[in-house]
Amino acid sequence: MERENGKPAIEPTTLWDFPKQSYGKTPKGNWKFNGVTPAGVIWNMLQRYTKESDIVIDPMCGSGTTIDVCKEEHRKVIGYDIAPTRPDIIQNDARKIPLENDSVDMVFIDSPYGDNVKYSDHPDCIGKISAEKDEFYHELEKVAKEIHRILKKGKVVGWVIGDHWRSNSGFVPVGITIYQMLAKYFEPVDIICLTRKHQRSNTDIWKQRAVQHNFYLRGFKYLFIMRKC
Ligand SMILES: C[S@@+](CC[C@H](N)C(=O)[O-])C[C@H]1O[C@@H](n2cnc3c(N)ncnc32)[C@H](O)[C@@H]1O
């Protein structure tokens, strides 16, 4: 991202029209990774909720977008994943994070939304569990408890998640169910709707399916920003 007088050229007041994955001096994550997080979402949260040298954790780091954004913004960062895609990601199950209580300034997580995407063959990948099963929410609740444990008091987690729709099972409100679970542990700061211009569902075949099965083309995900009190 271009900077003027040491300040970001774009103020973190909105997520709209944010530059793509390739802003700044270094690449951010891997846009070919299935389920990659837009780097601007993480950048925006860093500007709002952290300062230089703060420690940021991503327990499900995927292609490493959080690591790359944090490094460029001079934040300390640890990225974990059950199936690391590169050497600077530490292999770890997000249900048990190897960090002290109250030790972290911000957590960012873009978790599986169910079993709609294959991330890896690892048997402990939560992305192998259908969002139609209670088990999916129980396992993500274990992750939420760990995030709550490691965050310092007053600090926030940003959790990205989307809903589920299939022609055989219909609509499953994954996002709202996860929000209700998070609200047991955290105080809400904000709920952001993340829209993407280049959604895979924005194609003729998906438009035909949407008409045939009478469902909306869902072009958004949630970003839940929650604070540890
Ligand atoms: C939506 S992707 C994250 C994308 C990432 N933010 C990026 O920009 O590339 C979800 C990730 O959760 C990881 N994951 C699934 N179950 C996990 C578990 N039990 N512990 C840690 N990571 C897990 C998957 O391997 C996958 O990389």
The ligand as a Gaussian input file, in Angstrom:
#p B3LYP/6-31G(d) Opt

LIG

0 1
 C      -10.413000     -20.593000       5.338000
 S       -8.857000     -21.395000       5.538000
 C       -7.838000     -20.089000       6.147000
 C       -7.371000     -19.180000       5.048000
 C       -6.243000     -18.259000       5.440000
 N       -6.701000     -17.185000       6.303000
 C       -5.538000     -17.698000       4.208000
 O       -5.633000     -16.486000       3.948000
 O       -4.969000     -18.477000       3.459000
 C       -9.130000     -22.415000       6.960000
 C       -7.900000     -23.147000       7.470000
 O       -8.252000     -23.825000       8.682000
 C       -7.352000     -24.910000       8.801000
 N       -7.829000     -25.832000       9.851000
 C       -8.875000     -26.674000       9.807000
 N       -8.975000     -27.373000      10.952000
 C       -7.972000     -26.947000      11.752000
 C       -7.570000     -27.269000      13.081000
 N       -8.186000     -28.216000      13.813000
 N       -6.521000     -26.597000      13.606000
 C       -5.833000     -25.671000      12.882000
 N       -6.164000     -25.338000      11.611000
 C       -7.229000     -25.953000      11.048000
 C       -7.322000     -25.488000       7.401000
 O       -6.192000     -26.321000       7.208000
 C       -7.317000     -24.219000       6.539000
 O       -6.014000     -23.867000       6.180000

